[in-house]
Amino acid sequence: MFAKDFVNVLKEQDFEAFFGVPDSLLKSFCNEISNEENIIAANEGNAVAMGCGYHLSTGKIPVVYMQNSGIGNAINPILSLVDIYEIPLLFIIGWRGEPDIKDEPQHFKQGLLTKDILNCIDLKNEILSNDIFEVKNQIINAKEYMKKTKKSFAFVVRKNTFEKEFANEDIFQDYDLTREIAINSILKLAPCDSFFVSTTGYISRELYKNSKDNSRNFLTVGSMGHMSSIALLIALNKKDKRIFCLDGDGALLMHMGSIAVIAEKSPKNLKHILLNNCVHNSVGSQPTAARNMDFCEIFKGAGYKKTYSVKTLLELERVLPEFIDNNELSFLEIKIKPDSGADLPRPKNTPVSNKIAFMEKLNE
């Protein structure tokens, strides 16, 4: 099924507004709604809340989209807001980790439990067909259910439901630095006894590809947005170690309140680096809200002692020695261009073996 046909059917049934967090299984769908009334949320709970605001102000039912890994972020507003006020939302949920379908390890448990979780929170759901004629009936029936009951409805989207289409390739290409150049520059100057905690997606895969000793790297393959909190506690408990935290703009925005806690604890050995390409790169390069944000002022306001921002290799090479050597909680934003990530290997070791190797090296 082509995403364009699916979106047209939604619009025919008066589903005209979209709020969500992009997912690789929904890549074609997300690209198709980019020119519609669409807001890419910081996290899935944020998307649910915006959907409620839309309904309160228009009386219409919005579409809220996400990857199934984001259901956890959405459960609280679904149960304590959507259900309490009887606000119907139409959910489109990508089914990563579907049983018997090859996927990444962080999706296995979530995929196994996806429909059970939806049933447990009393969110009526069904698998979206890949036949557009059947889809029309599914959407009509879902709309009738929501109008009658004032309850929400969810479509679970399997892999390859939508035909593959070209991703966004023409946005935010005005930076010179690449993710690989940025990470290699950091690895080159970081003391050899440093440790790295990296966020989910291409950043961890880039670190894995270019690092000489991956036992010093904790590759956070899931729990998007929580990696900096992991790095915080490692830094607090290992004050004699220099801890580098490699963050992404999509992940940072998802749970940005964590920086206030990090600043309050203010570990001097933590180096917080944001690789900012202004997009959710690994799921289709849909834009984040990061492009016009002044992260240095935000981090400075939160309480970080030193903040830096660079967008060229010359600036990065000039700033890195001072950033690495100063003995205070520091933040560095590196503005980079998006790329396809086509040449990035996936870690060969399992998450558990990564954890064990990292802990052993950290405690030597």
DOMARLUM-444016 format. One record per residue (C-alpha): residue number from 1; residue in three letters; x, y, z. Coordinates in Angstrom, 2 decimals. Layout:
<atoms>
<atom n="NUM" res="ALA" x="X" y="Y" z="Z"/>
...
</atoms>
This chain:
<atoms>
<atom n="1" res="MET" x="0.00" y="0.00" z="0.00"/>
<atom n="2" res="PHE" x="1.26" y="3.47" z="-0.85"/>
<atom n="3" res="ALA" x="1.33" y="5.92" z="2.05"/>
<atom n="4" res="LYS" x="-0.24" y="8.59" z="-0.14"/>
<atom n="5" res="ASP" x="-3.34" y="6.44" z="-0.65"/>
<atom n="6" res="PHE" x="-3.56" y="5.75" z="3.08"/>
<atom n="7" res="VAL" x="-3.33" y="9.44" z="3.96"/>
<atom n="8" res="ASN" x="-5.96" y="10.29" z="1.35"/>
<atom n="9" res="VAL" x="-8.36" y="7.78" z="2.91"/>
<atom n="10" res="LEU" x="-7.72" y="9.31" z="6.33"/>
<atom n="11" res="LYS" x="-8.46" y="12.78" z="4.98"/>
<atom n="12" res="GLU" x="-11.64" y="11.55" z="3.27"/>
<atom n="13" res="GLN" x="-12.83" y="10.47" z="6.72"/>
<atom n="14" res="ASP" x="-11.97" y="13.88" z="8.22"/>
<atom n="15" res="PHE" x="-8.71" y="12.85" z="9.90"/>
<atom n="16" res="GLU" x="-6.75" y="15.95" z="8.98"/>
<atom n="17" res="ALA" x="-4.27" y="16.61" z="11.80"/>
<atom n="18" res="PHE" x="-1.25" y="14.53" z="12.77"/>
<atom n="19" res="PHE" x="0.93" y="14.54" z="15.89"/>
<atom n="20" res="GLY" x="3.68" y="12.07" z="16.70"/>
<atom n="21" res="VAL" x="7.23" y="10.78" z="16.81"/>
<atom n="22" res="PRO" x="8.64" y="9.26" z="13.58"/>
<atom n="23" res="ASP" x="9.25" y="5.53" z="13.20"/>
<atom n="24" res="SER" x="11.20" y="3.65" z="10.54"/>
<atom n="25" res="LEU" x="8.20" y="1.39" z="9.75"/>
<atom n="26" res="LEU" x="6.13" y="4.54" z="9.22"/>
<atom n="27" res="LYS" x="8.80" y="6.34" z="7.18"/>
<atom n="28" res="SER" x="6.70" y="6.65" z="4.01"/>
<atom n="29" res="PHE" x="3.67" y="7.71" z="6.05"/>
<atom n="30" res="CYS" x="5.68" y="10.33" z="7.94"/>
<atom n="31" res="ASN" x="7.08" y="11.72" z="4.70"/>
<atom n="32" res="GLU" x="3.59" y="11.87" z="3.19"/>
<atom n="33" res="ILE" x="2.11" y="13.89" z="6.06"/>
<atom n="34" res="SER" x="5.00" y="16.38" z="6.11"/>
<atom n="35" res="ASN" x="2.92" y="18.83" z="4.09"/>
<atom n="36" res="GLU" x="-0.25" y="18.26" z="6.14"/>
<atom n="37" res="GLU" x="-1.18" y="19.72" z="9.51"/>
<atom n="38" res="ASN" x="1.56" y="17.78" z="11.26"/>
<atom n="39" res="ILE" x="3.61" y="18.46" z="14.38"/>
<atom n="40" res="ILE" x="6.55" y="16.21" z="15.24"/>
<atom n="41" res="ALA" x="6.45" y="15.92" z="19.01"/>
<atom n="42" res="ALA" x="9.31" y="15.80" z="21.50"/>
<atom n="43" res="ASN" x="7.96" y="12.48" z="22.81"/>
<atom n="44" res="GLU" x="4.88" y="10.30" z="22.47"/>
<atom n="45" res="GLY" x="3.15" y="11.63" z="25.59"/>
<atom n="46" res="ASN" x="3.64" y="15.11" z="24.18"/>
<atom n="47" res="ALA" x="1.93" y="13.97" z="20.97"/>
<atom n="48" res="VAL" x="-1.05" y="12.58" z="22.90"/>
<atom n="49" res="ALA" x="-1.43" y="15.88" z="24.76"/>
<atom n="50" res="MET" x="-1.32" y="17.88" z="21.52"/>
<atom n="51" res="GLY" x="-3.94" y="15.56" z="20.07"/>
<atom n="52" res="CYS" x="-6.16" y="16.34" z="23.06"/>
<atom n="53" res="GLY" x="-5.66" y="20.06" z="22.59"/>
<atom n="54" res="TYR" x="-6.58" y="19.72" z="18.92"/>
<atom n="55" res="HIS" x="-9.78" y="17.84" z="19.77"/>
<atom n="56" res="LEU" x="-10.77" y="20.34" z="22.46"/>
<atom n="57" res="SER" x="-10.36" y="23.25" z="20.05"/>
<atom n="58" res="THR" x="-11.88" y="21.68" z="16.90"/>
<atom n="59" res="GLY" x="-14.09" y="18.79" z="17.97"/>
<atom n="60" res="LYS" x="-12.30" y="16.61" z="15.41"/>
<atom n="61" res="ILE" x="-10.38" y="13.37" z="15.96"/>
<atom n="62" res="PRO" x="-6.62" y="13.67" z="15.39"/>
<atom n="63" res="VAL" x="-4.11" y="11.02" z="14.34"/>
<atom n="64" res="VAL" x="-1.30" y="10.24" z="16.81"/>
<atom n="65" res="TYR" x="1.59" y="8.19" z="15.42"/>
<atom n="66" res="MET" x="4.56" y="6.50" z="17.05"/>
<atom n="67" res="GLN" x="6.81" y="3.47" z="17.22"/>
<atom n="68" res="ASN" x="5.61" y="0.82" z="19.68"/>
<atom n="69" res="SER" x="8.65" y="1.55" z="21.87"/>
<atom n="70" res="GLY" x="7.00" y="4.89" z="22.61"/>
<atom n="71" res="ILE" x="3.80" y="3.40" z="24.02"/>
<atom n="72" res="GLY" x="5.33" y="3.64" z="27.48"/>
<atom n="73" res="ASN" x="5.69" y="7.41" z="27.15"/>
<atom n="74" res="ALA" x="2.05" y="7.64" z="26.06"/>
<atom n="75" res="ILE" x="0.39" y="5.43" z="28.69"/>
<atom n="76" res="ASN" x="0.13" y="8.05" z="31.42"/>
<atom n="77" res="PRO" x="-1.67" y="10.70" z="29.32"/>
<atom n="78" res="ILE" x="-3.81" y="7.99" z="27.71"/>
<atom n="79" res="LEU" x="-5.05" y="6.69" z="31.06"/>
<atom n="80" res="SER" x="-5.14" y="9.93" z="33.06"/>
<atom n="81" res="LEU" x="-6.17" y="12.38" z="30.33"/>
<atom n="82" res="VAL" x="-7.59" y="10.77" z="27.20"/>
<atom n="83" res="ASP" x="-9.74" y="8.22" z="29.02"/>
<atom n="84" res="ILE" x="-10.82" y="10.54" z="31.86"/>
<atom n="85" res="TYR" x="-12.05" y="13.25" z="29.49"/>
<atom n="86" res="GLU" x="-13.32" y="10.83" z="26.84"/>
<atom n="87" res="ILE" x="-11.18" y="12.29" z="24.07"/>
<atom n="88" res="PRO" x="-10.96" y="9.96" z="21.05"/>
<atom n="89" res="LEU" x="-7.62" y="9.68" z="19.27"/>
<atom n="90" res="LEU" x="-6.68" y="7.52" z="16.31"/>
<atom n="91" res="PHE" x="-3.31" y="5.89" z="16.96"/>
<atom n="92" res="ILE" x="-0.97" y="4.63" z="14.22"/>
<atom n="93" res="ILE" x="1.71" y="2.46" z="15.85"/>
<atom n="94" res="GLY" x="4.70" y="0.89" z="14.11"/>
<atom n="95" res="TRP" x="5.20" y="-2.71" z="15.25"/>
<atom n="96" res="ARG" x="8.95" y="-3.06" z="15.73"/>
<atom n="97" res="GLY" x="10.01" y="-6.44" z="17.08"/>
<atom n="98" res="GLU" x="6.94" y="-8.31" z="15.80"/>
<atom n="99" res="PRO" x="7.37" y="-11.98" z="16.77"/>
<atom n="100" res="ASP" x="9.17" y="-14.07" z="14.11"/>
<atom n="101" res="ILE" x="10.25" y="-10.92" z="12.21"/>
<atom n="102" res="LYS" x="13.97" y="-10.09" z="12.24"/>
<atom n="103" res="ASP" x="14.67" y="-6.91" z="14.20"/>
<atom n="104" res="GLU" x="17.08" y="-5.29" z="16.65"/>
<atom n="105" res="PRO" x="17.40" y="-6.72" z="20.20"/>
<atom n="106" res="GLN" x="15.92" y="-3.66" z="21.92"/>
<atom n="107" res="HIS" x="12.63" y="-4.29" z="20.11"/>
<atom n="108" res="PHE" x="12.12" y="-7.98" z="20.94"/>
<atom n="109" res="LYS" x="10.34" y="-7.65" z="24.29"/>
<atom n="110" res="GLN" x="8.36" y="-4.57" z="23.25"/>
<atom n="111" res="GLY" x="7.27" y="-6.29" z="20.04"/>
<atom n="112" res="LEU" x="6.20" y="-9.42" z="21.86"/>
<atom n="113" res="LEU" x="4.05" y="-7.45" z="24.30"/>
<atom n="114" res="THR" x="2.71" y="-4.68" z="22.03"/>
<atom n="115" res="LYS" x="-0.82" y="-5.94" z="21.55"/>
<atom n="116" res="ASP" x="-0.99" y="-7.20" z="25.15"/>
<atom n="117" res="ILE" x="-0.09" y="-3.72" z="26.41"/>
<atom n="118" res="LEU" x="-2.73" y="-2.09" z="24.22"/>
<atom n="119" res="ASN" x="-5.32" y="-4.57" z="25.41"/>
<atom n="120" res="CYS" x="-4.27" y="-4.08" z="29.02"/>
<atom n="121" res="ILE" x="-4.92" y="-0.32" z="28.84"/>
<atom n="122" res="ASP" x="-8.24" y="-1.01" z="27.10"/>
<atom n="123" res="LEU" x="-7.14" y="0.58" z="23.81"/>
<atom n="124" res="LYS" x="-9.08" y="-1.23" z="21.08"/>
<atom n="125" res="ASN" x="-6.72" y="-2.16" z="18.27"/>
<atom n="126" res="GLU" x="-6.22" y="-4.17" z="15.10"/>
<atom n="127" res="ILE" x="-3.49" y="-4.77" z="12.55"/>
<atom n="128" res="LEU" x="-3.64" y="-2.38" z="9.61"/>
<atom n="129" res="SER" x="-4.17" y="-4.17" z="6.30"/>
<atom n="130" res="ASN" x="-1.84" y="-3.52" z="3.36"/>
<atom n="131" res="ASP" x="-4.83" y="-3.61" z="0.99"/>
<atom n="132" res="ILE" x="-6.13" y="-0.07" z="0.50"/>
<atom n="133" res="PHE" x="-9.71" y="-1.24" z="-0.13"/>
<atom n="134" res="GLU" x="-9.76" y="-3.14" z="3.15"/>
<atom n="135" res="VAL" x="-8.07" y="-0.19" z="4.87"/>
<atom n="136" res="LYS" x="-10.97" y="2.06" z="3.85"/>
<atom n="137" res="ASN" x="-13.38" y="-0.18" z="5.72"/>
<atom n="138" res="GLN" x="-11.06" y="-0.39" z="8.71"/>
<atom n="139" res="ILE" x="-10.87" y="3.39" z="9.00"/>
<atom n="140" res="ILE" x="-14.62" y="3.84" z="8.57"/>
<atom n="141" res="ASN" x="-15.30" y="1.25" z="11.26"/>
<atom n="142" res="ALA" x="-12.73" y="2.78" z="13.60"/>
<atom n="143" res="LYS" x="-14.28" y="6.21" z="13.15"/>
<atom n="144" res="GLU" x="-17.76" y="4.87" z="13.91"/>
<atom n="145" res="TYR" x="-16.43" y="3.15" z="17.04"/>
<atom n="146" res="MET" x="-14.74" y="6.33" z="18.27"/>
<atom n="147" res="LYS" x="-17.76" y="8.53" z="17.57"/>
<atom n="148" res="LYS" x="-20.07" y="6.12" z="19.36"/>
<atom n="149" res="THR" x="-17.93" y="5.28" z="22.39"/>
<atom n="150" res="LYS" x="-15.76" y="8.43" z="22.76"/>
<atom n="151" res="LYS" x="-12.83" y="6.03" z="23.10"/>
<atom n="152" res="SER" x="-9.58" y="5.86" z="21.15"/>
<atom n="153" res="PHE" x="-8.59" y="3.28" z="18.57"/>
<atom n="154" res="ALA" x="-5.17" y="2.01" z="17.44"/>
<atom n="155" res="PHE" x="-3.91" y="0.54" z="14.20"/>
<atom n="156" res="VAL" x="-0.77" y="-1.58" z="14.59"/>
<atom n="157" res="VAL" x="1.41" y="-1.36" z="11.48"/>
<atom n="158" res="ARG" x="3.52" y="-4.36" z="10.47"/>
<atom n="159" res="LYS" x="6.82" y="-4.17" z="8.62"/>
<atom n="160" res="ASN" x="6.43" y="-3.51" z="4.87"/>
<atom n="161" res="THR" x="2.79" y="-2.45" z="5.18"/>
<atom n="162" res="PHE" x="3.74" y="0.69" z="3.26"/>
<atom n="163" res="GLU" x="5.65" y="0.66" z="0.00"/>
<atom n="164" res="LYS" x="9.17" y="2.05" z="0.30"/>
<atom n="165" res="GLU" x="9.43" y="5.60" z="-0.94"/>
<atom n="166" res="PHE" x="12.19" y="8.18" z="-1.08"/>
<atom n="167" res="ALA" x="13.11" y="9.71" z="2.26"/>
<atom n="168" res="ASN" x="13.73" y="13.40" z="2.87"/>
<atom n="169" res="GLU" x="17.13" y="14.21" z="1.37"/>
<atom n="170" res="ASP" x="16.93" y="17.96" z="0.94"/>
<atom n="171" res="ILE" x="16.63" y="19.32" z="4.47"/>
<atom n="172" res="PHE" x="19.24" y="20.78" z="6.77"/>
<atom n="173" res="GLN" x="22.22" y="20.15" z="4.51"/>
<atom n="174" res="ASP" x="23.92" y="23.48" z="5.30"/>
<atom n="175" res="TYR" x="26.43" y="22.16" z="7.84"/>
<atom n="176" res="ASP" x="29.94" y="21.03" z="6.88"/>
<atom n="177" res="LEU" x="30.67" y="18.47" z="9.59"/>
<atom n="178" res="THR" x="29.60" y="14.85" z="9.41"/>
<atom n="179" res="ARG" x="28.86" y="12.58" z="12.36"/>
<atom n="180" res="GLU" x="31.93" y="10.47" z="11.55"/>
<atom n="181" res="ILE" x="34.31" y="13.43" z="11.45"/>
<atom n="182" res="ALA" x="32.90" y="14.77" z="14.71"/>
<atom n="183" res="ILE" x="33.17" y="11.45" z="16.58"/>
<atom n="184" res="ASN" x="36.63" y="10.69" z="15.20"/>
<atom n="185" res="SER" x="37.82" y="14.15" z="16.29"/>
<atom n="186" res="ILE" x="36.56" y="13.47" z="19.82"/>
<atom n="187" res="LEU" x="38.10" y="10.00" z="19.92"/>
<atom n="188" res="LYS" x="41.43" y="11.39" z="18.73"/>
<atom n="189" res="LEU" x="41.72" y="13.95" z="21.53"/>
<atom n="190" res="ALA" x="39.93" y="12.15" z="24.38"/>
<atom n="191" res="PRO" x="42.35" y="10.66" z="26.95"/>
<atom n="192" res="CYS" x="42.85" y="6.95" z="26.32"/>
<atom n="193" res="ASP" x="41.29" y="6.06" z="29.68"/>
<atom n="194" res="SER" x="38.00" y="7.85" z="28.89"/>
<atom n="195" res="PHE" x="34.60" y="6.13" z="28.76"/>
<atom n="196" res="PHE" x="31.72" y="6.84" z="26.39"/>
<atom n="197" res="VAL" x="27.96" y="6.49" z="26.80"/>
<atom n="198" res="SER" x="26.15" y="6.94" z="23.47"/>
<atom n="199" res="THR" x="22.53" y="7.37" z="22.50"/>
<atom n="200" res="THR" x="20.42" y="5.03" z="20.40"/>
<atom n="201" res="GLY" x="20.62" y="5.04" z="16.60"/>
<atom n="202" res="TYR" x="23.39" y="6.13" z="14.27"/>
<atom n="203" res="ILE" x="25.51" y="7.75" z="16.99"/>
<atom n="204" res="SER" x="26.11" y="4.47" z="18.80"/>
<atom n="205" res="ARG" x="26.75" y="2.68" z="15.52"/>
<atom n="206" res="GLU" x="29.25" y="5.37" z="14.47"/>
<atom n="207" res="LEU" x="31.05" y="5.11" z="17.81"/>
<atom n="208" res="TYR" x="31.14" y="1.32" z="17.49"/>
<atom n="209" res="LYS" x="32.58" y="1.59" z="13.98"/>
<atom n="210" res="ASN" x="35.35" y="4.05" z="14.79"/>
<atom n="211" res="SER" x="36.36" y="3.19" z="18.35"/>
<atom n="212" res="LYS" x="39.53" y="1.14" z="18.91"/>
<atom n="213" res="ASP" x="38.25" y="-0.25" z="22.22"/>
<atom n="214" res="ASN" x="34.50" y="-0.82" z="22.40"/>
<atom n="215" res="SER" x="34.77" y="-2.17" z="25.93"/>
<atom n="216" res="ARG" x="34.98" y="1.50" z="26.94"/>
<atom n="217" res="ASN" x="31.67" y="2.28" z="25.24"/>
<atom n="218" res="PHE" x="28.18" y="1.72" z="26.59"/>
<atom n="219" res="LEU" x="26.04" y="1.64" z="23.43"/>
<atom n="220" res="THR" x="22.53" y="2.54" z="24.56"/>
<atom n="221" res="VAL" x="20.46" y="0.76" z="21.90"/>
<atom n="222" res="GLY" x="17.02" y="1.55" z="23.40"/>
<atom n="223" res="SER" x="15.35" y="3.85" z="25.96"/>
<atom n="224" res="MET" x="15.62" y="6.91" z="23.73"/>
<atom n="225" res="GLY" x="16.25" y="10.10" z="25.68"/>
<atom n="226" res="HIS" x="17.49" y="8.43" z="28.87"/>
<atom n="227" res="MET" x="21.14" y="7.92" z="27.96"/>
<atom n="228" res="SER" x="22.34" y="11.12" z="29.66"/>
<atom n="229" res="SER" x="20.83" y="9.95" z="32.96"/>
<atom n="230" res="ILE" x="22.81" y="6.71" z="32.64"/>
<atom n="231" res="ALA" x="25.96" y="8.76" z="32.04"/>
<atom n="232" res="LEU" x="25.18" y="10.96" z="35.06"/>
<atom n="233" res="LEU" x="25.19" y="8.08" z="37.54"/>
<atom n="234" res="ILE" x="28.31" y="6.55" z="36.01"/>
<atom n="235" res="ALA" x="30.08" y="9.90" z="36.38"/>
<atom n="236" res="LEU" x="28.87" y="10.32" z="39.98"/>
<atom n="237" res="ASN" x="30.01" y="6.83" z="40.98"/>
<atom n="238" res="LYS" x="33.30" y="6.91" z="39.07"/>
<atom n="239" res="LYS" x="34.64" y="10.38" z="39.85"/>
<atom n="240" res="ASP" x="38.14" y="9.35" z="38.82"/>
<atom n="241" res="LYS" x="36.97" y="8.51" z="35.27"/>
<atom n="242" res="ARG" x="36.27" y="10.96" z="32.46"/>
<atom n="243" res="ILE" x="32.80" y="10.19" z="31.06"/>
<atom n="244" res="PHE" x="31.76" y="11.38" z="27.59"/>
<atom n="245" res="CYS" x="28.02" y="11.48" z="26.92"/>
<atom n="246" res="LEU" x="27.20" y="11.41" z="23.17"/>
<atom n="247" res="ASP" x="23.64" y="12.70" z="22.71"/>
<atom n="248" res="GLY" x="21.39" y="13.36" z="19.70"/>
<atom n="249" res="ASP" x="18.92" y="16.19" z="19.23"/>
<atom n="250" res="GLY" x="15.87" y="13.92" z="18.92"/>
<atom n="251" res="ALA" x="16.87" y="11.99" z="22.04"/>
<atom n="252" res="LEU" x="17.72" y="15.13" z="24.01"/>
<atom n="253" res="LEU" x="14.40" y="16.77" z="23.20"/>
<atom n="254" res="MET" x="12.49" y="13.65" z="24.22"/>
<atom n="255" res="HIS" x="13.40" y="13.95" z="27.92"/>
<atom n="256" res="MET" x="15.15" y="17.30" z="28.20"/>
<atom n="257" res="GLY" x="14.25" y="17.71" z="31.88"/>
<atom n="258" res="SER" x="17.14" y="15.38" z="32.68"/>
<atom n="259" res="ILE" x="19.66" y="18.18" z="32.06"/>
<atom n="260" res="ALA" x="18.34" y="20.10" z="35.07"/>
<atom n="261" res="VAL" x="19.04" y="17.07" z="37.28"/>
<atom n="262" res="ILE" x="22.49" y="16.60" z="35.73"/>
<atom n="263" res="ALA" x="23.29" y="20.28" z="36.34"/>
<atom n="264" res="GLU" x="22.03" y="20.09" z="39.92"/>
<atom n="265" res="LYS" x="24.42" y="17.20" z="40.63"/>
<atom n="266" res="SER" x="27.09" y="18.83" z="38.43"/>
<atom n="267" res="PRO" x="29.69" y="16.05" z="38.11"/>
<atom n="268" res="LYS" x="32.98" y="17.63" z="37.08"/>
<atom n="269" res="ASN" x="34.03" y="14.56" z="35.10"/>
<atom n="270" res="LEU" x="31.01" y="14.50" z="32.75"/>
<atom n="271" res="LYS" x="31.37" y="15.83" z="29.20"/>
<atom n="272" res="HIS" x="27.96" y="16.19" z="27.52"/>
<atom n="273" res="ILE" x="28.16" y="16.36" z="23.72"/>
<atom n="274" res="LEU" x="25.17" y="16.97" z="21.45"/>
<atom n="275" res="LEU" x="25.53" y="15.85" z="17.82"/>
<atom n="276" res="ASN" x="22.80" y="18.01" z="16.34"/>
<atom n="277" res="ASN" x="21.66" y="17.29" z="12.78"/>
<atom n="278" res="CYS" x="18.15" y="18.68" z="13.39"/>
<atom n="279" res="VAL" x="16.44" y="15.45" z="12.26"/>
<atom n="280" res="HIS" x="15.37" y="12.01" z="13.42"/>
<atom n="281" res="ASN" x="18.05" y="10.61" z="11.13"/>
<atom n="282" res="SER" x="17.74" y="6.83" z="11.47"/>
<atom n="283" res="VAL" x="13.96" y="6.70" z="10.94"/>
<atom n="284" res="GLY" x="13.70" y="8.88" z="7.84"/>
<atom n="285" res="SER" x="15.26" y="12.30" z="8.56"/>
<atom n="286" res="GLN" x="12.04" y="13.98" z="9.65"/>
<atom n="287" res="PRO" x="12.87" y="17.35" z="11.28"/>
<atom n="288" res="THR" x="13.14" y="17.86" z="15.02"/>
<atom n="289" res="ALA" x="12.49" y="21.18" z="16.75"/>
<atom n="290" res="ALA" x="16.21" y="21.64" z="17.32"/>
<atom n="291" res="ARG" x="17.28" y="23.85" z="14.44"/>
<atom n="292" res="ASN" x="16.39" y="27.21" z="15.94"/>
<atom n="293" res="MET" x="17.16" y="26.37" z="19.57"/>
<atom n="294" res="ASP" x="20.03" y="27.98" z="21.43"/>
<atom n="295" res="PHE" x="21.23" y="24.92" z="23.31"/>
<atom n="296" res="CYS" x="24.16" y="26.72" z="24.91"/>
<atom n="297" res="GLU" x="21.79" y="29.19" z="26.58"/>
<atom n="298" res="ILE" x="19.46" y="26.34" z="27.62"/>
<atom n="299" res="PHE" x="22.27" y="24.31" z="29.18"/>
<atom n="300" res="LYS" x="23.81" y="27.40" z="30.75"/>
<atom n="301" res="GLY" x="20.43" y="28.30" z="32.22"/>
<atom n="302" res="ALA" x="20.08" y="24.76" z="33.59"/>
<atom n="303" res="GLY" x="23.40" y="25.14" z="35.41"/>
<atom n="304" res="TYR" x="26.12" y="23.66" z="33.18"/>
<atom n="305" res="LYS" x="29.38" y="25.46" z="33.93"/>
<atom n="306" res="LYS" x="30.84" y="25.65" z="30.42"/>
<atom n="307" res="THR" x="29.00" y="25.56" z="27.08"/>
<atom n="308" res="TYR" x="30.26" y="25.56" z="23.49"/>
<atom n="309" res="SER" x="28.72" y="25.34" z="20.00"/>
<atom n="310" res="VAL" x="30.55" y="24.64" z="16.73"/>
<atom n="311" res="LYS" x="29.60" y="23.96" z="13.13"/>
<atom n="312" res="THR" x="32.93" y="23.66" z="11.30"/>
<atom n="313" res="LEU" x="35.93" y="21.37" z="11.70"/>
<atom n="314" res="LEU" x="38.16" y="24.37" z="12.40"/>
<atom n="315" res="GLU" x="35.91" y="25.47" z="15.24"/>
<atom n="316" res="LEU" x="35.71" y="21.92" z="16.61"/>
<atom n="317" res="GLU" x="39.49" y="21.49" z="16.60"/>
<atom n="318" res="ARG" x="39.90" y="24.84" z="18.36"/>
<atom n="319" res="VAL" x="37.29" y="24.15" z="21.06"/>
<atom n="320" res="LEU" x="37.84" y="20.44" z="21.81"/>
<atom n="321" res="PRO" x="41.08" y="20.70" z="23.85"/>
<atom n="322" res="GLU" x="39.58" y="23.27" z="26.22"/>
<atom n="323" res="PHE" x="36.28" y="21.36" z="26.43"/>
<atom n="324" res="ILE" x="38.03" y="18.10" z="27.30"/>
<atom n="325" res="ASP" x="40.57" y="19.53" z="29.72"/>
<atom n="326" res="ASN" x="38.40" y="21.81" z="31.86"/>
<atom n="327" res="ASN" x="37.44" y="20.34" z="35.22"/>
<atom n="328" res="GLU" x="33.77" y="21.36" z="35.21"/>
<atom n="329" res="LEU" x="30.45" y="20.01" z="33.95"/>
<atom n="330" res="SER" x="30.58" y="20.99" z="30.27"/>
<atom n="331" res="PHE" x="28.34" y="20.93" z="27.22"/>
<atom n="332" res="LEU" x="29.36" y="20.97" z="23.56"/>
<atom n="333" res="GLU" x="26.95" y="21.22" z="20.63"/>
<atom n="334" res="ILE" x="28.36" y="20.01" z="17.31"/>
<atom n="335" res="LYS" x="26.14" y="20.88" z="14.36"/>
<atom n="336" res="ILE" x="26.36" y="18.13" z="11.76"/>
<atom n="337" res="LYS" x="24.67" y="17.20" z="8.50"/>
<atom n="338" res="PRO" x="22.32" y="14.19" z="8.25"/>
<atom n="339" res="ASP" x="23.31" y="11.18" z="6.18"/>
<atom n="340" res="SER" x="21.87" y="7.84" z="5.18"/>
<atom n="341" res="GLY" x="23.94" y="5.78" z="7.62"/>
<atom n="342" res="ALA" x="24.25" y="3.16" z="4.90"/>
<atom n="343" res="ASP" x="27.85" y="2.23" z="5.74"/>
<atom n="344" res="LEU" x="27.36" y="1.90" z="9.49"/>
<atom n="345" res="PRO" x="27.76" y="-1.60" z="10.93"/>
<atom n="346" res="ARG" x="25.54" y="-2.88" z="13.69"/>
<atom n="347" res="PRO" x="27.30" y="-4.13" z="16.82"/>
<atom n="348" res="LYS" x="28.19" y="-7.81" z="16.56"/>
<atom n="349" res="ASN" x="28.13" y="-8.31" z="20.31"/>
<atom n="350" res="THR" x="24.88" y="-8.54" z="22.24"/>
<atom n="351" res="PRO" x="23.69" y="-5.77" z="24.60"/>
<atom n="352" res="VAL" x="24.44" y="-8.03" z="27.57"/>
<atom n="353" res="SER" x="28.01" y="-8.73" z="26.43"/>
<atom n="354" res="ASN" x="28.47" y="-4.99" z="25.83"/>
<atom n="355" res="LYS" x="27.30" y="-4.33" z="29.39"/>
<atom n="356" res="ILE" x="29.61" y="-6.95" z="30.90"/>
<atom n="357" res="ALA" x="32.68" y="-5.74" z="28.98"/>
<atom n="358" res="PHE" x="31.92" y="-2.11" z="29.86"/>
<atom n="359" res="MET" x="31.47" y="-2.86" z="33.57"/>
<atom n="360" res="GLU" x="34.66" y="-4.91" z="33.73"/>
<atom n="361" res="LYS" x="36.69" y="-2.16" z="32.05"/>
<atom n="362" res="LEU" x="35.06" y="0.56" z="34.20"/>
<atom n="363" res="ASN" x="35.95" y="-1.30" z="37.40"/>
<atom n="364" res="GLU" x="39.54" y="-2.20" z="36.56"/>
</atoms>
